[in-house]
Amino acid sequence: MAICIVIPAYNAAATIVPVVEEVVSLGYPVLVVDDGSIDGTADLVSASGARCIRHRSNRGKGAALRTGFGCALEEGFSGIVTIDSDGQHDPSAIPLLVASAEESKLDILIASRAIQFEEMAGLRSSWNRFGVWCMRKRTGFEITDSQSGFRYYTARLLRNVELTADGYDMEMEVLMKAWRSGYAIGSMPVAARVADGRSTSHYRPVRDTWNICMTFLKFM
């Protein structure tokens, strides 16, 4: 299967180069979506050997991912792996994530940080635990991390599920719409290099957590 790695990035100049270089070294084509950065992120990406698409203004992580998905689908990739630009995820786990998803015939496979929830700050830790419990009760999916940005998606799912959210809530939107449409979703343990993200993260704990909750409740 042809796999593309999609990396959404916003003002990630301090962290993006090692992430891109490590993924490129694994032999995968890399597509970075620069979501309106003003710190030279796009130039650094291009110098690192990855392709970069730029948004003229900052539109949100979900919008960046949707742009990346659209491009990868147009170019005929059969699977897409998303990984964050801040260096918290372990790119060396990408081949295992892809192989496990294909072997289990999953349309979404989440690299779960569940064993590290204790290391996360209060609100994030609480929401991750609560989100997993709600997801299991509502959908029956035995996933252990509903918010990890390190994921595998099949092209067939992304072609057939319409995504509209622009922010972090898009990653919940795709799970709920995939469930509604009967796609197979799973998770596997993959330890993050930094469980709680980095100081460069643009996640807004209150507002983004609220939007994610509302997205989940909309599908109840």
Secondary structure, 3 states (H helix, E strand, C coil): CCEEEEEEECCCCCCHHHHHHHHHHCCCCEEEEEECCCCCHHHHHHHCCCEEEEECCCCCHHHHHHHHHHHHHHCCCCEEEECCCCCCCCHHHHHHHHHHHHHHCCCEEEEECHHHHHHCCHHHHHHHHHHHHHHHHHHCCCCCCCCCCCEEEEHHHHHHCCCCCCCCCHHHHHHHHHHHCCCCEEEEECCCCCCCCCCCCCCCHHHHHHHHHHHHHHCC
